[in-house]
Amino acid sequence: MIFGLVQILLFQSLGELISQLLLPTLPGPVIGLVLLVLWLVIRKGVNAELAMVADGFSQHLGLLFIPAAVGVVLFLPQLKANAIAIISALVGSVVLTIAASALVARLLSKKNDS
């Protein structure tokens, strides 16, 4: 289990290092995650220690939403004051996302039919 945790922290550290030195616009953990996925693709599998740590993390993933929920409760007066704008933005973004996805799917299906 320790080896799996060390692997995760190693790739996150590599991502932070690359972020600081080469790609300051990308977050280090994202770069580390991409590096970890590439490493796992090259190795063609996940070792047992890493799988055990990943399973442990995924079982407690709900805990990561607690800070967001606290933030929502903390800013509830501002959310109530701007409820119409927030709802409009959410509905508009969902409609635009669905429309863009349908358009892309239609364009890709026409290419496949040819």
N, C-alpha and C positions, 0 to 999 in steps of 0.2 A: 504494500500500500504506500509506503514511503517513496518507493521508486516512481510510482505513478504520479504522486504529488510533486516530486522533484522535476519530472518531465514537464508537467504543466507550468510550474514556476520558471523553469529554464526557458521555455518558449515564450512565456510572457516577458521575461527579462530581455530576451533577444529582440522581441518586438519593441520594447521600450527603447532599447539601444538604437535600433534602426530608426525609430521615430525621432529620437533626439538628434541623430547624426545626419540622416539622409532624407527622411520624409516627415517633416514636422507637421504637415497638415493631417496626417492619419494618426489615430490613436494607437499607442503601443500594444494594448491588448488585442486589437483587431489584427494588427500585423502578426502578432504572436500566434493568434488562432489560425491565420492563413498558413503560417509556417508549420504549425502542428499538423494541419490537415495535409499539406504537401508531404510532410515527413511520413505520415501514416499511409498515404497513397504510394509513396516510394517503397515503404516496407511491406505494403499489401496486407495490412491488418493492424489490429490493435492488440497490444499485449495485455495479459490478464490484470496486471497491477493498474494500468491506466484505465482499463474498463471498470475496475472496482471503484476507483476514485470518481470516475465520471458518473457511475450509477449512484454513488453516495451524494454527489452534488445535485443530480437531477431529482433525487427524492426530496431534497430540501429547497428546491428552486422557488417555491412559493414564498419563502422568507425574503427574497429579494424585492417583492412587491410591497412589503411593509413600509419602507421609507417613502415610496410614491403615494401610498394611501395616507400617510401622515401629512405629506405635503398638500394633498388635496384638501384634507380637513383644515389644515393651517390657513390655506388661502380660500376657504369657502366664501367669505364675504365678497372677495374680488370675483370669484367665479359666478356668484349670484348676480352681481352687478353687470357682468358682461355675458350673461347666459345666452342671449340671442345671437351675439356675434360668434361665440364659441360653437353653438349648435349649427349656425349657418356655415361656418368654416368646416366643421366635421362632415356635415351632409354634403356640402359642395365638393370636398376632397374625395369622399367616397364615390359620388356620382362621376367625377372626372376620372378617377382610377378605374372604375368599371368600364367607362366609355373607352379609355385608352387601351385597356386590356382587350376589349372586344375588337377594337380597330386593329391592334397588333395580331390578334388571333386570326382575323379575317384576312389580313395581308399575308400571313404565313401560310394559311390554308390554301390561298390562291397559288402561291409559289409551289406548294406540294402537289397540287392538282395538275400543273403543267407538265 
